Amino acid sequence: MDRKNLSFKLKNDISELDELGRKLTAFGNGIGLSKKCIFQINLALDELFTNIVSYGFPDNGPQWISIALSHDNSKICVRLEDTGIPFDPATAETSALETEIEACKVGGLGLHLVNKIMDEISYRRCGKKNIITMIKHIHKSRCAL
């Protein structure tokens, strides 16, 4: 198995979150990421996967979400591809954090966290595919063991 690259597909079902977490953890452990870094990437990936499943396929029909993880000496790259409705998480409106949690509006907080956790997020639409790419710089965020 190539320890620096991993690609797999999951059904558009929330029940797949456990498998997503297992695959990310195995990948992260295999390349020596810290538990903190694995947790951060998992949180971002979990949020985007959940949004795709919850809002990306209005017909609720069976679909696949492709995930690719790659590593080089300085960064982790996470790519998600789906054929759902177009949505750019990098430019979507997020909730502003208020002094009191009760004052926060519903929605957007997860995307705010994704943008804070990951160092880079980009989106493009290619044909009927959404392609979201997230980058986590390892040394900058002290992710390596």
Sequence and secondary structure as in RCSB ss.txt:
>XXXX:A:sequence
MDRKNLSFKLKNDISELDELGRKLTAFGNGIGLSKKCIFQINLALDELFTNIVSYGFPDNGPQWISIALSHDNSK
ICVRLEDTGIPFDPATAETSALETEIEACKVGGLGLHLVNKIMDEISYRRCGKKNIITMIKHIHKSRCAL
>XXXX:A:secstr
  TTEEEEEEESSGGGHHHHHHHHHHHHHHTTB HHHHHHHHHHHHHHHHHHHHHS TT    EEEEEEEE SSE
EEEEEEE SS   TTTS      SSGGGS SSSHHHHHHHHHSSEEEEEEETTEEEEEEEEETTTTT B 
